[in-house]
Amino acid sequence: MRTPVFTDILDAKRVIDRYLQPTPLHHYPRLSTELGFDVFIKHENHQPVGAFKVRGGINLISRLSAEEKNAGVISASTGNHGQSVAYASRLFGVKAIIAVPEDANPDKVAAMRSLGAKVEVHGKDFDESRMWVESEAKLHAYRYIHSANEPLLIAGVGTIGLEMLYAQPDLDVIIIPIGGGSGAAGSSIAAKAINPKVRMIGVQSEHARVVHDSWREHKVLSSDVCETFAEGMATRQAFELTLGILLKNLDDFILVTDDDLFAAIRLLFDHTHNVSEGAGAAAMAAAVKLRSELVGKKVAIDLSGGNLTAAMLKKILQV
């Protein structure tokens, strides 16, 4: 695997702009006053699949060879990556198989199916689904799309950081959620290339912290613990390619609890009238936790996805 560089992200932007509009980076004065720093929210929840991953799917699948397209693609996902693969596969006429865990978000599963993907349910969590997919890919010669160890996916989602700095060149801090790490890896490559002084902060769930711990220990780790409700951060395995980029580009990496995420979802709803899923609220939860360190700064918060079920939203807002 070749580590993506800034020119790869510029090239991905050229491709993605044919199919997607840039998402807004909105400044929220009332929220900024409440928190003590300028809040700029990147609304990846406005993507056609409700999350940032679609950028990577389009960049990768648009570049498959004729042989790979004919073979079809297969991937594992808790939801948003699968929607990305399904969306891009329909766009480019490719057969897609997505494996999801048993407790996958039903809205995301329905969305994958409506986009034409064949959805298979395997395993109790993402990593068990991933192992089934890797076996199937070898057995049937499908093009396996890893959710993190894919340079074209990373370059595609790296266009988020590119758009942030184009819209607000004097940002001091960018906070971004981390599951497998593709979004933070790609965005950090773009942001650091444009402004090496911008501070990149990653955030992961306290209840699924393997990438955080891998970053702290400078080695790829796996874990038996994955108990967060935020499926976008629910992984028990760190991955080589994204971790290498995060080790180079992240300035800090913090953890938040599910209660922190619930509070951040409410805060985002109250101040922006946007629905955020658990992983999508992680950057806001981190910003609240770090508010004393961020006073007076211009801070971009990646609202990476809004695919929260109505039942979960009701439960969170009633607290």
Residue pairs with C-beta under 8 A, 6 or more apart in sequence:
1 149
1 150
1 151
1 240
1 241
2 151
3 151
3 241
3 244
3 245
4 151
4 152
4 154
4 155
4 158
4 186
4 189
4 245
5 189
6 189
6 190
6 193
8 151
8 155
8 158
9 155
9 158
9 159
9 161
9 162
9 186
9 189
9 190
9 193
10 162
11 155
12 55
12 59
12 152
12 155
12 156
12 158
12 159
13 159
13 162
15 58
15 59
15 62
15 63
15 156
16 55
16 58
16 59
16 156
16 159
19 58
19 91
20 47
20 48
20 54
20 55
20 58
22 163
23 42
23 43
23 44
23 46
23 47
23 160
23 163
24 42
24 43
24 46
25 40
25 41
25 42
25 43
25 163
25 164
25 167
25 168
25 300
26 40
26 41
26 43
26 272
27 38
27 39
27 40
28 39
28 40
28 41
28 271
28 272
30 271
31 39
31 267
31 271
31 272
32 38
32 39
34 271
35 287
35 288
35 291
35 294
36 291
36 294
36 295
36 296
37 287
37 291
37 294
37 295
37 296
37 297
37 298
37 299
38 297
38 298
38 299
39 287
39 299
39 301
40 164
40 167
40 168
40 171
40 298
40 299
40 300
40 301
41 268
41 272
41 274
41 284
41 300
41 301
41 303
42 160
42 163
42 164
42 300
42 301
42 302
42 303
43 274
43 303
44 51
44 52
44 160
44 280
44 302
44 303
44 304
44 305
45 51
45 274
45 275
45 276
45 277
45 280
45 303
45 304
45 305
45 306
45 307
46 306
47 54
47 55
48 54
48 87
49 80
49 83
49 84
49 87
49 111
49 115
49 307
50 80
50 83
50 111
50 305
50 306
50 307
51 80
51 83
51 84
51 232
51 277
51 280
51 304
51 305
51 306
51 307
52 80
52 157
52 160
52 183
52 302
52 304
52 305
53 80
53 81
53 83
53 84
53 157
53 182
53 183
53 305
54 83
54 84
54 87
54 88
55 84
55 156
55 157
55 159
55 160
56 84
56 150
56 152
56 153
56 154
56 155
56 156
56 157
56 182
56 186
57 81
57 84
57 85
57 87
57 88
57 89
57 153
57 156
58 84
58 87
58 88
58 91
58 156
59 152
59 153
59 155
59 156
60 88
60 145
60 150
60 152
60 153
60 156
61 73
61 85
61 88
61 89
61 91
61 92
61 94
62 88
62 91
62 92
63 152
64 73
64 92
64 94
64 143
68 143
69 92
69 93
69 94
71 141
71 142
71 143
72 94
72 95
72 96
72 97
72 142
72 143
73 85
73 89
73 94
73 95
73 96
73 97
73 142
73 143
73 144
73 145
74 96
74 97
74 98
74 99
74 133
74 136
74 137
74 140
74 142
74 143
74 144
74 145
75 81
75 82
75 85
75 96
75 97
75 98
75 99
75 133
75 144
75 145
75 146
75 147
76 82
76 98
76 99
76 100
76 126
76 129
76 130
76 132
76 133
76 147
77 83
77 85
77 98
77 99
77 100
77 112
77 126
77 129
77 147
78 100
78 101
78 104
78 105
78 108
78 126
78 231
78 232
78 234
79 100
79 104
79 105
79 108
79 109
79 112
79 231
79 232
79 307
80 108
80 232
80 305
80 307
81 147
82 98
82 100
82 108
82 112
82 117
82 119
83 108
83 111
83 112
83 115
83 307
85 96
85 98
85 117
85 145
86 96
86 98
86 111
86 112
86 115
86 116
86 117
87 115
88 94
89 95
89 96
89 115
89 116
89 117
90 96
90 115
90 116
95 118
96 116
96 117
96 118
97 117
97 118
97 119
97 120
97 133
97 136
97 142
98 112
98 117
98 118
98 119
98 120
99 119
99 120
99 121
99 122
99 123
99 129
99 130
99 132
99 133
99 136
100 108
100 109
100 112
100 119
100 120
100 121
100 122
100 129
101 121
101 122
101 123
101 124
101 125
101 126
101 128
101 129
102 121
102 123
102 124
103 124
103 125
104 121
104 231
105 231
105 307
105 309
106 309
107 307
107 309
108 231
108 307
109 119
111 307
112 119
113 119
120 132
122 128
122 129
122 132
122 133
123 129
123 131
123 132
125 226
125 234
125 236
126 226
126 231
126 234
126 235
126 236
127 226
127 235
127 236
127 237
130 147
130 237
133 144
134 144
136 142
137 143
137 144
145 153
146 153
146 239
147 153
147 179
147 180
147 182
148 154
148 180
148 181
148 182
148 185
148 239
148 241
148 242
149 239
149 240
149 241
149 242
150 182
150 241
151 241
153 182
153 186
154 182
154 185
154 186
154 189
154 241
154 242
154 245
155 186
156 186
157 182
157 183
157 186
157 187
158 185
158 186
158 187
158 189
158 190
159 186
159 190
160 176
160 183
160 186
160 187
160 190
160 302
161 174
161 186
161 187
161 188
161 189
161 190
161 191
161 194
162 187
162 190
162 191
162 194
164 171
164 174
164 187
164 191
164 300
165 171
165 190
165 191
165 194
165 195
165 198
168 298
168 300
169 194
169 195
170 298
171 191
171 195
171 198
171 298
171 299
171 300
172 198
172 199
172 297
172 298
172 299
173 198
173 199
173 200
173 201
173 294
173 297
173 298
173 299
173 300
174 187
174 188
174 191
174 198
174 199
174 200
174 201
174 299
174 300
174 302
175 201
175 202
175 203
175 283
175 286
175 287
175 290
175 299
175 300
175 301
175 302
176 183
176 184
176 187
176 188
176 200
176 201
176 202
176 203
176 283
176 302
176 304
177 183
177 184
177 202
177 203
177 204
177 232
177 233
177 279
177 280
177 282
177 283
177 302
177 304
178 184
178 202
178 203
178 204
178 211
178 212
178 233
178 246
178 253
178 282
179 204
179 211
179 232
179 233
179 234
179 235
179 279
180 211
180 235
180 239
180 242
181 202
181 211
181 238
181 239
181 242
181 243
181 245
181 246
182 242
183 302
183 304
184 200
184 202
184 242
184 246
184 250
185 241
185 242
185 245
185 246
185 249
186 245
187 200
187 302
188 200
188 245
188 246
188 249
188 250
189 245
189 249
191 198
191 200
192 198
192 200
192 249
199 251
199 252
200 249
200 250
200 251
200 252
201 250
201 251
201 252
201 253
201 254
201 286
201 290
202 211
202 212
202 215
202 246
202 250
202 252
202 253
202 254
203 253
203 254
203 255
203 256
203 282
203 283
203 285
203 286
204 211
204 212
204 233
204 253
204 255
204 256
204 282
205 228
205 230
205 233
205 234
205 255
205 256
205 257
205 258
205 261
205 278
205 282
206 228
206 255
206 256
206 257
206 258
207 225
207 226
207 227
207 228
207 257
207 258
208 223
208 225
208 226
208 227
208 228
208 230
208 233
208 234
208 235
208 236
209 223
209 225
209 255
210 221
210 222
210 223
210 225
210 226
210 235
210 236
210 237
210 238
211 235
211 238
211 242
211 243
211 246
212 253
212 254
212 255
213 221
213 223
213 238
214 220
214 221
214 238
214 243
215 243
215 246
215 247
215 250
215 253
216 253
218 247
220 238
220 239
220 240
220 243
221 238
222 236
222 237
222 238
223 236
223 237
224 236
225 236
226 234
226 235
226 236
228 234
228 258
228 261
228 278
229 258
229 261
229 278
229 312
230 258
230 261
230 277
230 278
230 279
230 281
230 282
231 277
231 278
231 279
232 277
232 278
232 279
232 280
232 304
232 305
233 278
233 279
233 282
246 253
254 286
254 289
254 290
256 264
256 282
256 285
256 286
256 289
258 278
260 285
260 288
260 289
261 278
261 281
261 282
261 285
262 316
262 319
263 285
263 288
264 276
264 281
264 282
264 284
264 285
264 288
265 275
265 276
265 278
265 281
265 308
265 313
265 316
266 316
266 317
266 319
267 284
267 288
268 274
268 275
268 276
268 281
268 284
268 303
269 275
269 276
269 317
274 303
274 306
275 306
275 308
275 313
276 284
276 303
276 305
276 306
276 308
277 305
277 306
277 307
277 308
278 308
279 304
279 305
280 303
280 304
280 305
280 306
280 307
280 308
281 303
282 304
283 301
283 302
283 303
283 304
284 301
284 303
287 294
287 299
287 301
308 316
